């Protein structure tokens, strides 16, 4: 994951401020996105079609 906070004068404070704005207190990861994709194509998700799933952490 690219650490975008390094461009700030206080990277730790910038990261903490960003995390306070996130509902789950985390940022989506490639692994989390993959889990959603696996769920959507699984038998556990038979009635989800023609919809947009927003995966943003």
N, CA, C and O atoms as CSV, one atom per row, in Angstrom:
chain,resi,resn,atom,element,x,y,z
A,1,UNK,N,N,0.840,-1.181,0.000
A,1,UNK,CA,C,0.000,0.000,0.000
A,1,UNK,C,C,0.887,1.246,0.000
A,1,UNK,O,O,1.855,1.327,0.756
A,2,UNK,N,N,0.560,2.186,-0.827
A,2,UNK,CA,C,1.322,3.427,-0.894
A,2,UNK,C,C,0.972,4.276,0.326
A,2,UNK,O,O,-0.201,4.457,0.654
A,3,UNK,N,N,1.982,4.784,0.979
A,3,UNK,CA,C,1.769,5.595,2.179
A,3,UNK,C,C,1.656,7.063,1.776
A,3,UNK,O,O,2.658,7.777,1.734
A,4,UNK,N,N,0.448,7.506,1.483
A,4,UNK,CA,C,0.207,8.879,1.027
A,4,UNK,C,C,0.417,9.920,2.115
A,4,UNK,O,O,0.508,11.109,1.810
A,5,UNK,N,N,0.494,9.515,3.353
A,5,UNK,CA,C,0.604,10.484,4.447
A,5,UNK,C,C,2.015,11.045,4.576
A,5,UNK,O,O,2.210,12.043,5.269
A,6,UNK,N,N,2.995,10.438,3.935
A,6,UNK,CA,C,4.379,10.910,4.059
A,6,UNK,C,C,4.579,12.301,3.476
A,6,UNK,O,O,5.588,12.942,3.772
A,7,UNK,N,N,3.653,12.789,2.657
A,7,UNK,CA,C,3.765,14.123,2.090
A,7,UNK,C,C,3.376,15.224,3.066
A,7,UNK,O,O,3.572,16.402,2.770
A,8,UNK,N,N,2.827,14.864,4.225
A,8,UNK,CA,C,2.413,15.841,5.230
A,8,UNK,C,C,3.549,16.118,6.210
A,8,UNK,O,O,4.439,15.290,6.405
A,9,UNK,N,N,3.500,17.295,6.819
A,9,UNK,CA,C,4.546,17.636,7.788
A,9,UNK,C,C,4.495,16.724,9.009
A,9,UNK,O,O,5.530,16.436,9.610
A,10,UNK,N,N,3.289,16.263,9.382
A,10,UNK,CA,C,3.129,15.315,10.488
A,10,UNK,C,C,2.324,14.126,9.970
A,10,UNK,O,O,1.099,14.108,10.092
A,11,UNK,N,N,3.008,13.122,9.386
A,11,UNK,CA,C,2.304,11.990,8.774
A,11,UNK,C,C,1.388,11.228,9.731
A,11,UNK,O,O,0.302,10.803,9.335
A,12,UNK,N,N,1.800,11.053,10.956
A,12,UNK,CA,C,0.981,10.308,11.921
A,12,UNK,C,C,-0.316,11.051,12.239
A,12,UNK,O,O,-1.374,10.431,12.344
A,13,UNK,N,N,-0.243,12.360,12.389
A,13,UNK,CA,C,-1.440,13.155,12.665
A,13,UNK,C,C,-2.374,13.144,11.460
A,13,UNK,O,O,-3.591,13.070,11.625
A,14,UNK,N,N,-1.822,13.218,10.253
A,14,UNK,CA,C,-2.643,13.186,9.036
A,14,UNK,C,C,-3.351,11.847,8.902
A,14,UNK,O,O,-4.528,11.795,8.543
A,15,UNK,N,N,-2.629,10.756,9.193
A,15,UNK,CA,C,-3.235,9.427,9.120
A,15,UNK,C,C,-4.334,9.277,10.167
A,15,UNK,O,O,-5.400,8.737,9.870
A,16,UNK,N,N,-4.090,9.742,11.375
A,16,UNK,CA,C,-5.088,9.656,12.445
A,16,UNK,C,C,-6.350,10.449,12.076
A,16,UNK,O,O,-7.467,9.994,12.325
A,17,UNK,N,N,-6.169,11.614,11.493
A,17,UNK,CA,C,-7.308,12.442,11.079
A,17,UNK,C,C,-8.116,11.742,9.983
A,17,UNK,O,O,-9.346,11.769,10.002
A,18,UNK,N,N,-7.430,11.122,9.040
A,18,UNK,CA,C,-8.106,10.387,7.972
A,18,UNK,C,C,-8.884,9.210,8.534
A,18,UNK,O,O,-10.021,8.967,8.129
A,19,UNK,N,N,-8.292,8.488,9.449
A,19,UNK,CA,C,-8.956,7.320,10.027
A,19,UNK,C,C,-10.202,7.698,10.818
A,19,UNK,O,O,-11.150,6.916,10.887
A,20,UNK,N,N,-10.210,8.892,11.417
A,20,UNK,CA,C,-11.405,9.346,12.141
A,20,UNK,C,C,-12.575,9.566,11.194
A,20,UNK,O,O,-13.731,9.464,11.606
A,21,UNK,N,N,-12.293,9.865,9.934
A,21,UNK,CA,C,-13.342,10.112,8.947
A,21,UNK,C,C,-13.911,8.824,8.361
A,21,UNK,O,O,-14.993,8.852,7.774
A,22,UNK,N,N,-13.227,7.712,8.501
A,22,UNK,CA,C,-13.655,6.441,7.931
A,22,UNK,C,C,-14.614,5.752,8.887
A,22,UNK,O,O,-14.299,5.630,10.071
A,23,UNK,N,N,-15.773,5.294,8.423
A,23,UNK,CA,C,-16.741,4.640,9.308
A,23,UNK,C,C,-16.176,3.434,10.049
A,23,UNK,O,O,-16.450,3.260,11.237
A,24,UNK,N,N,-15.406,2.611,9.381
A,24,UNK,CA,C,-14.845,1.433,10.034
A,24,UNK,C,C,-13.487,1.665,10.643
A,24,UNK,O,O,-12.907,0.748,11.223
A,25,UNK,N,N,-12.966,2.870,10.525
A,25,UNK,CA,C,-11.651,3.179,11.055
A,25,UNK,C,C,-10.526,2.505,10.293
A,25,UNK,O,O,-9.428,2.328,10.820
A,26,UNK,N,N,-10.802,2.130,9.050
A,26,UNK,CA,C,-9.765,1.497,8.236
A,26,UNK,C,C,-9.966,1.869,6.775
A,26,UNK,O,O,-11.005,2.401,6.387
A,27,UNK,N,N,-8.957,1.579,5.982
A,27,UNK,CA,C,-9.014,1.853,4.555
A,27,UNK,C,C,-9.028,0.510,3.838
A,27,UNK,O,O,-8.339,-0.426,4.244
A,28,UNK,N,N,-9.809,0.418,2.779
A,28,UNK,CA,C,-9.924,-0.838,2.037
A,28,UNK,C,C,-8.566,-1.309,1.542
A,28,UNK,O,O,-7.710,-0.509,1.166
A,29,UNK,N,N,-8.388,-2.620,1.549
A,29,UNK,CA,C,-7.154,-3.230,1.063
A,29,UNK,C,C,-7.473,-4.088,-0.154
A,29,UNK,O,O,-8.633,-4.434,-0.379
A,30,UNK,N,N,-6.473,-4.428,-0.930
A,30,UNK,CA,C,-6.715,-5.340,-2.056
A,30,UNK,C,C,-7.327,-6.671,-1.599
A,30,UNK,O,O,-8.166,-7.241,-2.296
A,31,UNK,N,N,-6.908,-7.159,-0.434
A,31,UNK,CA,C,-7.445,-8.407,0.086
A,31,UNK,C,C,-8.933,-8.269,0.427
A,31,UNK,O,O,-9.721,-9.178,0.167
A,32,UNK,N,N,-9.309,-7.133,1.008
A,32,UNK,CA,C,-10.714,-6.889,1.325
A,32,UNK,C,C,-11.567,-6.803,0.080
A,32,UNK,O,O,-12.686,-7.316,0.052
A,33,UNK,N,N,-11.046,-6.158,-0.951
A,33,UNK,CA,C,-11.769,-6.070,-2.213
A,33,UNK,C,C,-11.923,-7.451,-2.831
A,33,UNK,O,O,-12.977,-7.764,-3.385
A,34,UNK,N,N,-10.894,-8.279,-2.747
A,34,UNK,CA,C,-10.963,-9.633,-3.291
A,34,UNK,C,C,-12.011,-10.464,-2.561
A,34,UNK,O,O,-12.705,-11.266,-3.186
A,35,UNK,N,N,-12.135,-10.286,-1.254
A,35,UNK,CA,C,-13.146,-11.017,-0.497
A,35,UNK,C,C,-14.551,-10.675,-0.971
A,35,UNK,O,O,-15.414,-11.551,-1.032
A,36,UNK,N,N,-14.787,-9.425,-1.305
A,36,UNK,CA,C,-16.094,-9.021,-1.833
A,36,UNK,C,C,-16.340,-9.685,-3.180
A,36,UNK,O,O,-17.438,-10.178,-3.437
A,37,UNK,N,N,-15.332,-9.703,-4.037
A,37,UNK,CA,C,-15.479,-10.330,-5.355
A,37,UNK,C,C,-15.783,-11.819,-5.215
A,37,UNK,O,O,-16.637,-12.345,-5.930
A,38,UNK,N,N,-15.102,-12.494,-4.313
A,38,UNK,CA,C,-15.346,-13.922,-4.090
A,38,UNK,C,C,-16.764,-14.133,-3.567
A,38,UNK,O,O,-17.446,-15.063,-3.998
A,39,UNK,N,N,-17.211,-13.295,-2.661
A,39,UNK,CA,C,-18.572,-13.402,-2.136
A,39,UNK,C,C,-19.607,-13.242,-3.245
A,39,UNK,O,O,-20.572,-14.005,-3.309
A,40,UNK,N,N,-19.414,-12.260,-4.112
A,40,UNK,CA,C,-20.397,-11.977,-5.160
A,40,UNK,C,C,-20.532,-13.146,-6.137
A,40,UNK,O,O,-21.628,-13.409,-6.630
A,41,UNK,N,N,-19.450,-13.841,-6.419
A,41,UNK,CA,C,-19.540,-14.953,-7.369
A,41,UNK,C,C,-19.857,-16.288,-6.686
A,41,UNK,O,O,-19.945,-17.320,-7.351
A,42,UNK,N,N,-20.028,-16.267,-5.371
A,42,UNK,CA,C,-20.278,-17.506,-4.638
A,42,UNK,C,C,-21.776,-17.838,-4.610
A,42,UNK,O,O,-22.618,-17.028,-4.997
A,43,UNK,N,N,-22.075,-19.035,-4.147
A,43,UNK,CA,C,-23.464,-19.464,-3.971
A,43,UNK,C,C,-24.141,-18.767,-2.792
A,43,UNK,O,O,-25.357,-18.864,-2.630
A,44,UNK,N,N,-23.368,-18.073,-1.976
A,44,UNK,CA,C,-23.908,-17.345,-0.828
A,44,UNK,C,C,-24.571,-16.040,-1.244
A,44,UNK,O,O,-25.168,-15.355,-0.413
A,45,UNK,N,N,-24.475,-15.697,-2.494
A,45,UNK,CA,C,-24.967,-14.415,-2.993
A,45,UNK,C,C,-25.849,-14.618,-4.243
A,45,UNK,O,O,-25.569,-14.034,-5.290
A,46,UNK,N,N,-26.906,-15.435,-4.141
A,46,UNK,CA,C,-27.663,-15.798,-5.348
A,46,UNK,C,C,-28.576,-14.707,-5.897
A,46,UNK,O,O,-28.903,-14.741,-7.083
A,47,UNK,N,N,-28.993,-13.761,-5.098
A,47,UNK,CA,C,-29.978,-12.781,-5.553
A,47,UNK,C,C,-29.418,-11.380,-5.734
A,47,UNK,O,O,-30.179,-10.418,-5.843
A,48,UNK,N,N,-28.129,-11.256,-5.766
A,48,UNK,CA,C,-27.523,-9.956,-5.998
A,48,UNK,C,C,-27.120,-9.873,-7.459
A,48,UNK,O,O,-26.188,-10.545,-7.900
A,49,UNK,N,N,-27.841,-9.032,-8.208
A,49,UNK,CA,C,-27.484,-8.839,-9.614
A,49,UNK,C,C,-27.905,-7.445,-10.036
A,49,UNK,O,O,-28.806,-6.846,-9.450
A,50,UNK,N,N,-27.248,-6.949,-11.045
A,50,UNK,CA,C,-27.523,-5.615,-11.584
A,50,UNK,C,C,-27.478,-4.529,-10.507
A,50,UNK,O,O,-28.356,-3.670,-10.433
A,51,UNK,N,N,-26.451,-4.587,-9.689
A,51,UNK,CA,C,-26.283,-3.585,-8.656
A,51,UNK,C,C,-24.816,-3.194,-8.538
A,51,UNK,O,O,-23.935,-3.932,-8.980
A,52,UNK,N,N,-24.561,-2.069,-7.959
A,52,UNK,CA,C,-23.198,-1.625,-7.708
A,52,UNK,C,C,-22.890,-1.833,-6.226
A,52,UNK,O,O,-23.626,-1.362,-5.358
A,53,UNK,N,N,-21.831,-2.519,-5.953
A,53,UNK,CA,C,-21.375,-2.679,-4.576
A,53,UNK,C,C,-20.211,-1.734,-4.374
A,53,UNK,O,O,-19.208,-1.805,-5.085
A,54,UNK,N,N,-20.346,-0.862,-3.417
A,54,UNK,CA,C,-19.283,0.094,-3.126
A,54,UNK,C,C,-18.406,-0.497,-2.031
A,54,UNK,O,O,-18.856,-0.727,-0.908
A,55,UNK,N,N,-17.165,-0.735,-2.376
A,55,UNK,CA,C,-16.209,-1.294,-1.431
A,55,UNK,C,C,-15.142,-0.244,-1.194
A,55,UNK,O,O,-14.190,-0.122,-1.965
A,56,UNK,N,N,-15.308,0.508,-0.126
A,56,UNK,CA,C,-14.375,1.607,0.113
A,56,UNK,C,C,-13.816,1.616,1.517
A,56,UNK,O,O,-13.306,2.641,1.972
A,57,UNK,N,N,-13.898,0.511,2.205
A,57,UNK,CA,C,-13.285,0.430,3.519
A,57,UNK,C,C,-14.156,1.026,4.575
A,57,UNK,O,O,-13.784,1.038,5.749
